[in-house]
Amino acid sequence: MTNKLFIMIALLAVVACTDPKEKEIAAIPMPFQTVRLDSLFVKVPDAKLAALRKQYPYFFTSSISDAEWIDIRNGRIFPEEPSVDLYYADLYNEIEKNVGNFSEEKKQLKSLFQHIKYYFPKFTPPKVITLISRVDYESRVIYADSLLLIGTDNYLGTKHKFYQEMDAYIAAELDKQFLIVDVADAFADKLVPRGGVYLTFLDNMIYEGKKLYLESQLLPKKSMADLLHYDSQKYEWAEANEPEIWRYFIEKQLLYQTDKKLLTRFIYPAPFSKFYLELDNQSPGQIGKFIGLRIVQAFAQKHQELPLTKLLAMNPEELFKESGYKPNK
């Protein structure tokens, strides 16, 4: 970690501890229930599996019998790959080693829920269910009204042996430092209005920027690099090249294009962003999200009196024009 990034994180922590608003948020009562279904499924005796299914029916396909569920639990996780000798118990052992008893994550979840309640008073905390997803990293966190599902086997560490066959840019996100970021992102998906106006490349950048800005308010101790799933080197590259990135978007007249390939090149997860230049391999993926965040930050700085909910609901074109965004050369 560079000295610059370390100092920034330290300052964020100090501000979070001394800010009167943060003290008010920390005092909000926030009881919520956590169910370690990952542990229960692996450790429950065969004779009690039926009772577990009855208690949590939504997580067990009813057409599969108790005996079949026992076979599933005790059999290979990936039966279609005979060379992968991996069982649910093996996977849960790694969860215990790398995620632990989930106590630190519970603290982070409580703080996140308190921040959501502060900005969105009607919010009711969901029941948190941790489960084994068979490393379904594309759905590692699911928020569905009263339930928050977290696949704990997706947070074993970037270099974990179970992730060795994955693309490096995907494995780079599978660390427990990003668990609370992924949860915040799942909530941002629900809380940031999208409507039917997000059609152009600029619209989509600002939508992603709104989400990241909201996450920065909900997770004030997290750095912007963490929110973007960037390491310090990637974030510093984005900062250093921001003017050139913006100039490229302008010169190529990309802002108002509706070509969905632009989302693949600059918004969706990827090992790098695709400018089709020599610098591509140096760039982090999803650089459009970074630019969107910068635009929203510029607007927020100029309109500090505007409530967060109104900022999130703004028309993207209007927000862009009023942001006065222009990266320093």
N, C-alpha and C positions, 0 to 999 in steps of 0.2 A: 504494500500500500504506500503510495507516495505521501510525502509530508503534507502536501496541499490538501489531499483528500482526507487524511487523518484529522487535520485541523478543522476542516469543514464539518466532519461528523461530530467532533468534540463540541464545536460551537452549537450545532443543532441540539445536542443533548443538553447543553447548559440552558439554551433558550427554552427548551421543552420543560425543564425543571423549574424555571423562574417565571415563566409566562403566566399571568393571572388566569387567562383563559384555559390554559392547560390544567391548572389547579382546579378550576371549576369542573372541567370535564372529568378529571380523575375522581371527583366526589360523586359522580352520577352512579346511583345503584345499578348494578348490572349482573344479576344472577342468570346463569344459563347452564344447561345440562350438556355434559359430554359423555358419549357412549363409545367405549373402545371395542367396536365390533371386530376389528382386526384381531385383537387379543381373544375375545370371546369365541370367535369362530374356530380358532386354532386350538384353544385350550379346553373347550367344553367337552365333557365325556360323551361318547357316542350315545349313551342312553338318555342324555339330556338335550341332544340336538333338536328334537321335536319341540321341546319347550322354548328353545331359543328361536326357532322358526316362528312359533306362535307369537312370541313377544315382539319380533321384528319382521313381520310378514312381507314388507315391501322389498326386502333385500334377499329373499329366497324365492325363486320361481316355483309357483305352486304345482306345476306339472311334474316337477322332479321330486321323487320320493325321498324319505329320510335316508334310506339305504344308499340311494344314488348320491345324495349330498355327502354322506360319509366317504363314499368312494372318491368323490371329487376332492374332498379335503385331503384324503390320504394318498391320492394319486399325483402324478406329475402335473405341474401347473400348465405346462405346454406339451400335452400329449402328442400334438402333431409334429413335435420336434424331438424324436427319441434321443438325440445326442444331448439335450438339455435336461440334466438330472436334477431338477429343482422342484421342491415341494413347498406347500403353504407354510409348514413349520420352519423350513429353511429361510423363507422370505421374512417371516415374522421375527426370527432370531436376529436378522439383520436390522429390522425396524427397531428392536429393543436396543441394539448396539448403537445405532446412529441417530435415532430420534429420541430414544429414552422413554421416560414415563409421561411425556407430553406436558409436563408442568410449566415449562417456560412458554410453550405455545399457548397454553391456557391463559397465561398472563397477557400475552400479546393479543389474543383474541378478545379478552375483556377490554383492554384499552381500545382496540379497534371498534368494538361494539359501542363503547362509551362515546367515541368520537362521532360515529354514525348517528347515535341518539341525539347528540348535541346539535348537529346540522339538520337532522331529519327527525323531529320529535315523535312522529308516529311509528318509528322503527321499533319492532319487537325482536329481540335476539332469537335466532333459530336454535334448534337442537343440533349440536355438533356430533357427527358420526364419523369416526375414523375407521377405515376399512382397507382391505387388501384389494387393489385394483388389477393385479397382475401386470403392474407397471404400464398402466394405460395413461401415459403422460399427457395425451391430448385432452383428457378429462380428469386431470388430477384434482381439481376442485370444482364442485358443482353446488351452486346455491339455488335452492328451489323453495322460496317462501319460508316455510317453517323448518326446513332442513338445510344443513350445510354439510356436504359430504367431502371428506378429505382422504385421498388415497395415500396413506403414509409411506407406501413402498416406492413412491416417486420422489422421496427426499432423503436418499441414503448417502448422497455426496457425489460430486461431479465425476470423480474417478472411480466410483464403486464398480466392482467386478461385474455386477448385473447390467451395467450400462455400457460395457465395452464394445458391443456391436452397434451401438447407436452412433449417429452423426455427432461430432464433437459439439456443435452449437446447440443441439438438443440436450445432451448430457450436462452441458454447462449450467442449465437452469434447474437441474434436479438435485438441489442442495437445500437443507432445511432453513438456511437464511432467507430463502425465497418463499417459504411456505406462507407466511403472513402476507407477503406481497401478492401472491396468487389469490389468496382469500379476498384481499382488498380489491383486486382486479375483478373478481367474480361479482362483488357488490357493485362496483362501478359500472359493470355491464347493465345492471338493473336500474341504477340511480341516475345515469346520464341519459337524458332524452335523446333519441335518435330521429324519430319521425321519418319523413320521406324526403328530407332535404339534403341528405348526405350522398350526393351523386358525383361530384367532382373530386379530383385528387385533393384539392384544398379542403373541401368539406370533410373528407375522411381524415386528413391530417389533424384538423381542428377537433374532430370527434375524439380521436385518440389522445390529443393534447388535453382535452377536457378531462378525460378519464385519469390521465396521469396527474393532472393538477389536483383533482379530487383526492386521489390516493396520497398525494403529498400532504394534504390537509388531514387525512385520516390516519396517516402514519408519519407524524412529524419527526420522528427519530430516524427514519430511513432516508438515506441519501438518494438523490435523483438517479445516480448510477444504479442503485439497487432496484428502484422502481422500473427502470428500463431493462433490468437483467443484464446490465453491462458490468464488466470489471473496470478497474480504474483506468487501464490503458485504453479500452474502447471509449470510455466516457471522455477522456482527455482528447482523444482523436476527434470525437464529435464536436467538442467545444472549439478546438483549434481550427477545424475546417468548416465551421458553421457558415461564415460568409461565402465560401466557395460553393458549398452545398446549395445555399439559397440562390446564388448567382446562376448555378446550373439549372435549377428549377425554373427560374425566370427566363433565361436565354433559350431554353428548350420549350418554353411556353407550356409547361406541364400543369400549372395550377388549376386551370379550368377544363382540363381534359377529363373525359369519363371512361377512358380505357382501363379496364380492370387489371390489365397487366401491370399497371403502375403500382397497384396494391401488392402484387407479388414481388415487385422489384424493391419497394421501399417501405411497406407497412407490415406484411406478414413475416413470421419467423423465417430466418434464412441465415446461412453462415456469414454473408456479407450483403451489402446493398449493391444494386446493379446499375451503375452509371454507364457501363460499357467503356470504362477507361482503365488505365493501368493501376489506378489507385483502388480499384474494387476490392482486391484481396486485403487491403489495409483497413477498409471501412467495416464498421459493425453493421449487422443486419438491422432492419426496421428503423432506418435513419429518419424516415418520414414521421415517426412517432416523436422523435427528438425535436424535429422542427415544429411539429404541432404543439408540443409542450412549450417551446420557446415563445410561440405566438400567444398562447393563452397566458403565460407568465407576464408577457409584455402588456397585455390587456389588463390583467389583474393589478399590476403595479400602478397603472394609470387610473384605475377605478376601484380603489381600496374600500370605498364606502358601499359598493354593490354587494348584496348578500350572495353567498356561494350558490344557492339554488337558482338565483336569477342568472348568474354567469353561466351555469350549466345549461340553462334553457335557451340561451341566446342563439339567434340565427348565426350560423358560422360565417357567412359573408360579412354581416354587420360587425361581428366580433373582430374579424380580421381587419376591416377598415379602421375600426376605432382603436385597434391595438397600436397602430403606428410602428409595427414590427419592422426593424431594419437592423440586421446584425452588424456589429462593429467590424470594420476591416482590420 
